[in-house]
Amino acid sequence: MGTSKYRLVIDLPREVVVGGELKISFTLYLDELPPLKHYSGYVSVTFTLLSEDGRTMARKTVNNHIQDYKVDYMYPGHRWGPYTITINPDYSISSSRAQLYVTLESEEYVEDPLGIPVIATRPNPTTVPVGEIVLVQVFPLFETVALGLSVAVAVSILMYWRIKVRKRTV
Amino acid sequence: MITRRKAVPLIAGAAAAAVLGSYGLLMARNSSGIQSRSLREVLEEAGRTGLSDRYLEFLEWLAEVSKKVGEGREPTIALMSESTALATQRIERDFYLATGINSKLDISPYPVHVSKTLSSLGVGASIHDAVAVESFDITLYSRFFTPIEEVMEKFRDLTYGRFNLQDFNPLALNLVGVYPPREKVDTAGGTVLLLPFSSPTMIHFYRRDVYEQAGMNPPEDWEQYIEDLKMLNKPGEGVFATAMQVGSDVGIVTELNNFVYSFGGRLFELGDGVIEPVMDSDEVVEALRVYTAIRPYADPASISYDWDTVATAMRRGRIIHAILWQDFAWMMDDPARSMVVNKVAYKKNPAGPMGSFHQFVGDGVGLVKNSKNLSAAWLWLQWATEVGTRIMLTLDEKSKVVPVRMSVLTDPSIQSALNRHEFGSVQVVKEVLDSGQVAYIPPLPRANQVFFIMGKYLRSAWAGSDPRKALKEMKREIESIGPLLY
């Protein structure tokens, strides 16, 4: 029946701290439907985070039937979003970077003159890579302070020792 | 010289700086930089180029004042899935990019829209902040809306300096915006409950190529119209002279109303707080006789047709004539939908004894009283009806929206477009609205019930029963449901 065009705009952090949440903002635009189709009645967007060796670190799906994302009809031109979702990756899977993929599924309808949907079509789901996220090992505040202090103590001892040595030389 | 006493605080300070510095450095890596870009750049990045200075000036104003909207930045706007709403949606990202207000457009087919919005408003749920309403349905919605004048007063600092109610088409404002409606432009009274959003008007669609080949002019009155239908009806070749909206209650009533006004009749009269059914007059009887005389030359499937299906018959080249809503004109020249591209022309409806009249059912958007996003919805509504926005909607090839703001017509790009064949339908409606030659149905309480009764009797007349008897019985049954108070 023709080609549909959806455009997904995603705001993705370049890095995420290991142990932290990953926040992704997205907006889906339905740019075009084939002439015979009236609207999209169901869209689902699935975010999948894969480790370097291809294991699934996280997966989250939202669709337009969920209350917070609800909209009944998406006619061409519709902007669905922006929405921000939070993903908690499984950090027990060791990886220094992760690849985010997104899968879009939809049901598109032709309606009769009274607006009753009569033909539903389900185009093949499409999965595309979105981008890479670096997983950063950050020292938490306590460890950072402890490390900094131990370095400071070591430097103090060193400087104190050098001052003492210089005095003795003088 | 560094003494031991001086060295200790220096070393401690350096250590603290090192600690904080290292932590800050690590955190900075995880935060993105803030970029400052102008609104024009933001719009250009989104592919919105070539916008007029006036429109950009308005968007810049929006960008500035929208900062004052604290709470309630997610207004939900309920619209009907008709060409104006869909065209508005196609450029709605401008509003979002300028304001950051995450407006949600809830667009549904008319029956779903009415049932969804009335059910939520009726129980006091503040789901929708602004709702589109057909002019004949306003009685059902009036108690839920805040008058626009009150909103303008309440949100003076959020009202654009160039926003002016007087700039709306007077006919659209008086019949759609004002409640109770003012049937005469110079009448006083009523408050503005809706801002006119679209001006659906029925005009005459006909196959220009057929008339050019035959060396004929299109019909000027109903008598000529029926003569032409007789000549052009060729069912054996798969072409009917016309198709009618007999399958839909609203369709058959609005289609007939073009005839009724042209014969000097009225279906209803707007009294003081009550709408009187007056459809049993001689003028309406005569109008219905002429309307039903078309039946032998119409696609027999008209018994199941509404406006959509008549438009489909026209764009597939199965009929030569249609009295149809201008909103469908864009489809006729869309190669993806039409088999008659550049073959359809538009004109005023054929005339009756009182002249040529055109059914007008404008719709408008009202602001919901108990809205939690009222100020954001008010900004959205100003954007949707702003002159710059309306110029783009008129020029949109997939809608060709008739301007509801008078200033749109003074824009050079619009003046130039109106001289082109592709915008012929807009030009016809403009002339109709300028002349005031509109047929109109007042805002009916229990509209669904009344239209159902009317549809039943009109179909019976169309099928062959006596028009006078059908109209008398129709009136009696409408009266039996009680006074139509508004």
Interface residues (C-beta under 8 A of the other chain):
Chain A: P13 R14 E15 V16 V17 Y29 P35 H38 Y39 V71 D72 Y73 Y75 P76 G77 H78 R79 P82 E111 P113 L114 G115 V136 V138 F139 L141 T144 V145 L147 G148 L149 V151 A152 V153 V155 S156 M159 Y160 I163 K164
Chain B: I2 T3 R4 A7 V8 I11 A12 A14 A15 A16 A18 V19 S22 Y23 L26 M27 R29 N30 S32 S81 L86 A87 Q89 R90 E92 R93 Y96 N102 K104 L105 D106 I107 S108 P109 Y110 P111 V112 K116 G247 S248 Y305 D306 W307 D308 T309 D334 A336 R337
